[in-house]
């Protein structure tokens, strides 16, 4: 029973044709960039989003410190 399942998994077709995979591998291996910046949209997900999150966090931390030092926004 498990042998039939294993055989079915081995015979399953790949997601992309082999030729297309080989082309993609050649493309990514020829690019001399950092691994996390090799795709066309990777600068957005690997650089822009973390910088935006870090910037907003620094703004909120700074605002919180300012409000605490001036006594603004206290619940009484």
N, C-alpha and C positions, 0 to 999 in steps of 0.2 A: 504494500500500500504506500509506504513512504517512498519506495523506489519509483513508483509512477509519478509522484509529485516532484521528486528530484529530477527525473528525466524530462518532465514538462518544463521545469524551470530552466534546464540547460537548453532546450529547444526554443525557448521564447525569443522573439525577435528583439533586437536592440531598439532603443528610443530613436536613434539617428542612424543613417547609413554609415557604414565603415569609412567610406571615402570622405564624407563630411567630417567625421571625427578626426581623421588623419590631417585634413586641411586645418581644422581648428588647433590641433596640437602643434602643427608647424607654425601657425601664426603666433600662438602664445609663447612658444619656445624661442622665436626670433626676436621678440620684444625685450629690450634690455631696460626694464623698469622694475620697481619693487613688485613682489608677487601680488600684493593686495591692490595694486593700481593698474593691472593689465587690461581689464575690460574697458569698454567705451564709457560706461556710466559709473565706474568705480570711484571716480573723484567725488561724485556727489555723496555716495554712501560712506566712503572711507574718510573723507576730509571735511566736506561742508556740513553734514549733519552733526558730527561730533563737535566741530567748532561752534556751531549754533547752540548746541546744548551747553557747552562749557561757558559760552558768553552769557547765555540767559541765567545760568546758575551763579556766575560771578556777579551779575547785576542784582539778582535776588538776595544773595548773601550781603552784598554791599548795602542794599536798601534796608535789610534787617538790622545790620550793625548801626547804620545811621539812625534808624527809628529807635533802637534800644538806647543809644547814647543820648538822644534828645527827649526820650520819654513819650514818643508819639505812638498812638494806637494801643494804649494800655486798656485792658478790661478792668473796670472797677466795680 
